Amino acid sequence: MLIIARGVGQGRKVAVLTVVGNIFVAGTIQVALLVLGLASLLAAYPAALQILQWAGAIYLLYLGVRMIRGSFKNHATGAPEARPVSGWKAVREGAINSLTNPKSLLFMFTFLPLFVDPEAGPVWLQLLVLGSIQKLIGVFSLGGVALASGSVGKFLNRWPKLLAWQERFTGIVMVGLGIRLLLSGSPSPMPSAAR
């Protein structure tokens, strides 16, 4: 949702920079944590995953509320958004968005270790390769979303009121996801294969 909102509201460049933060900045950290054995740590201390989930929920709420408020301020006169998102801010928000997403980490830490064969070589190297492949696949999927949403944004810029409603809708969805994440209870425990 963040990438779509950035593409529609700010254009392709900002959306692609959000993907850079999501994939390359956050992905580097996530793969490093995977290789260093964070999966075992999270399996031993499930409360850490709960804290991460709450942080992600609060961040989604923050982004959603900010987007909703901005849609009223920036489009009140029918003018396009007054304060564009800088490239650095787009990268930072993409990274924070990914790093505080417990589902992304859960996927990496529970699914990827299932494909590790200790007899095939160093486990850390296999996790590094698998994690890197998973993140690089995201370049194509999220990059496509960024480019497409940037094109849609160009089209929607002709109708600022419609763009404002798109921002409100995206903000409401983010707030809803944040609330759902807060109320969903603790994340699923990690399967024994990840331990």
C-alpha positions as CSV (number, residue, x, y, z in Angstrom):
1,M,0.0,0.0,0.0
2,L,2.9,2.4,0.8
3,I,4.4,1.8,-2.6
4,I,1.1,2.3,-4.4
5,A,0.4,5.5,-2.4
6,R,3.9,6.8,-3.2
7,G,3.5,6.0,-6.9
8,V,0.1,7.5,-7.3
9,G,0.8,10.6,-5.1
10,Q,4.4,11.3,-5.8
11,G,5.3,9.5,-9.1
12,R,7.4,6.7,-10.3
13,K,10.8,7.9,-8.9
14,V,9.6,8.2,-5.3
15,A,7.8,4.8,-5.6
16,V,10.9,3.1,-6.9
17,L,13.0,4.7,-4.1
18,T,10.5,3.3,-1.6
19,V,11.1,-0.1,-3.2
20,V,14.9,0.5,-2.9
21,G,14.4,1.0,0.9
22,N,12.1,-2.0,1.2
23,I,14.2,-4.4,-0.8
24,F,17.8,-3.3,-0.6
25,V,18.1,-1.5,2.8
26,A,15.6,-3.6,4.8
27,G,16.4,-6.7,2.8
28,T,20.1,-6.5,3.6
29,I,19.3,-6.3,7.3
30,Q,16.7,-9.1,7.2
31,V,18.9,-11.5,5.2
32,A,21.8,-10.7,7.6
33,L,19.5,-11.5,10.6
34,L,18.4,-14.7,8.9
35,V,22.0,-15.8,8.4
36,L,23.0,-14.8,11.9
37,G,20.3,-17.0,13.4
38,L,17.6,-14.6,14.5
39,A,15.1,-17.3,13.7
40,S,16.4,-19.3,16.6
41,L,16.3,-16.3,18.8
42,L,12.7,-15.4,17.9
43,A,11.7,-19.0,18.5
44,A,13.3,-18.9,21.9
45,Y,11.8,-15.5,22.8
46,P,8.3,-15.2,21.1
47,A,7.7,-11.9,23.0
48,A,10.3,-10.3,20.7
49,L,8.1,-11.0,17.7
50,Q,5.1,-9.6,19.5
51,I,7.0,-6.4,20.1
52,L,8.0,-6.2,16.5
53,Q,4.3,-6.7,15.5
54,W,3.2,-3.8,17.7
55,A,6.0,-1.6,16.3
56,G,4.8,-2.4,12.8
57,A,1.1,-1.8,13.7
58,I,2.0,1.6,15.3
59,Y,4.0,2.6,12.2
60,L,1.1,1.6,9.9
61,L,-1.2,3.7,12.0
62,Y,1.2,6.6,11.9
63,L,1.5,6.4,8.1
64,G,-2.2,6.0,7.6
65,V,-3.2,8.9,9.8
66,R,-0.6,11.1,8.2
67,M,-1.8,10.2,4.7
68,I,-5.4,10.9,5.6
69,R,-4.6,14.2,7.2
70,G,-2.4,15.2,4.3
71,S,-5.1,14.4,1.8
72,F,-7.3,17.1,3.4
73,K,-4.6,19.7,3.8
74,N,-2.9,19.2,0.4
75,H,-6.0,18.9,-1.7
76,A,-8.3,21.4,0.0
77,T,-7.8,23.9,-2.8
78,G,-7.7,21.3,-5.5
79,A,-4.0,21.8,-5.9
80,P,-1.6,18.9,-6.1
81,E,0.3,17.9,-3.0
82,A,2.4,20.8,-1.7
83,R,5.2,19.0,0.0
84,P,6.7,16.2,-2.1
85,V,8.5,13.3,-0.4
86,S,12.2,13.5,-0.8
87,G,14.2,10.5,-2.2
88,W,15.9,9.8,1.2
89,K,12.5,9.9,3.0
90,A,11.1,7.5,0.5
91,V,14.0,5.1,1.0
92,R,13.7,5.4,4.8
93,E,10.0,4.8,4.9
94,G,10.3,1.8,2.6
95,A,13.0,0.3,4.9
96,I,11.0,1.0,8.1
97,N,7.9,-0.4,6.5
98,S,9.6,-3.6,5.7
99,L,11.6,-3.9,8.9
100,T,8.5,-3.5,11.1
101,N,6.5,-6.0,9.1
102,P,6.4,-9.2,11.2
103,K,4.8,-11.2,8.4
104,S,7.8,-10.6,6.2
105,L,10.2,-11.8,8.9
106,L,8.0,-14.8,9.7
107,F,8.0,-15.8,6.1
108,M,11.8,-15.6,5.8
109,F,12.4,-17.3,9.2
110,T,9.9,-20.1,8.8
111,F,9.8,-20.9,5.1
112,L,13.4,-20.5,3.9
113,P,15.0,-22.8,6.5
114,L,12.8,-25.6,5.1
115,F,15.0,-25.6,2.0
116,V,18.3,-25.8,3.8
117,D,20.2,-29.1,3.6
118,P,23.0,-29.2,6.2
119,E,24.8,-31.9,4.1
120,A,24.9,-29.7,1.0
121,G,27.2,-27.1,2.5
122,P,27.4,-24.3,5.1
123,V,23.9,-23.5,6.4
124,W,24.7,-19.8,6.6
125,L,25.6,-19.7,2.9
126,Q,22.4,-21.5,1.9
127,L,20.4,-19.1,3.9
128,L,22.3,-16.2,2.4
129,V,21.5,-17.4,-1.1
130,L,17.9,-18.2,-0.4
131,G,17.2,-14.9,1.4
132,S,18.9,-12.9,-1.4
133,I,16.9,-14.6,-4.1
134,Q,13.7,-14.0,-2.2
135,K,14.5,-10.3,-1.8
136,L,15.6,-9.9,-5.4
137,I,12.3,-11.4,-6.6
138,G,10.7,-8.5,-4.7
139,V,12.6,-6.1,-7.0
140,F,10.5,-7.3,-9.9
141,S,7.1,-7.6,-8.1
142,L,7.3,-4.4,-6.1
143,G,9.2,-2.6,-8.9
144,G,6.3,-3.4,-11.2
145,V,3.9,-2.1,-8.7
146,A,5.9,1.1,-8.3
147,L,6.1,1.7,-12.1
148,A,2.4,1.0,-12.6
149,S,1.2,3.1,-9.7
150,G,3.4,6.0,-11.0
151,S,1.7,5.8,-14.3
152,V,-1.7,5.7,-12.6
153,G,-0.7,8.7,-10.6
154,K,0.2,10.7,-13.7
155,F,-3.3,9.9,-15.0
156,L,-5.0,10.8,-11.7
157,N,-3.1,14.1,-11.3
158,R,-5.6,15.5,-13.8
159,W,-8.3,15.1,-11.2
160,P,-6.8,16.3,-7.8
161,K,-10.1,15.5,-5.9
162,L,-9.9,11.9,-7.1
163,L,-6.3,11.7,-6.0
164,A,-7.2,13.1,-2.6
165,W,-9.8,10.3,-2.2
166,Q,-7.2,7.7,-3.3
167,E,-4.9,9.0,-0.5
168,R,-7.7,8.9,2.0
169,F,-8.7,5.3,1.0
170,T,-5.0,4.2,1.2
171,G,-4.7,5.9,4.6
172,I,-7.9,4.2,5.9
173,V,-6.6,0.8,4.7
174,M,-3.3,1.4,6.4
175,V,-5.0,2.4,9.7
176,G,-7.3,-0.7,9.3
177,L,-4.3,-3.0,8.8
178,G,-2.5,-1.4,11.8
179,I,-5.6,-1.9,14.0
180,R,-5.9,-5.5,12.8
181,L,-2.3,-6.1,13.6
182,L,-2.7,-4.6,17.1
183,L,-5.8,-6.7,17.8
184,S,-4.7,-9.9,16.2
185,G,-2.9,-11.2,19.3
186,S,0.5,-12.8,19.1
187,P,2.0,-13.9,15.8
188,S,1.9,-17.6,15.0
189,P,4.7,-19.5,16.7
190,M,7.6,-20.5,14.5
191,P,7.6,-24.1,13.4
192,S,10.2,-26.4,14.6
193,A,11.9,-26.5,11.2
194,A,12.9,-22.9,11.7
195,R,14.5,-23.6,15.1
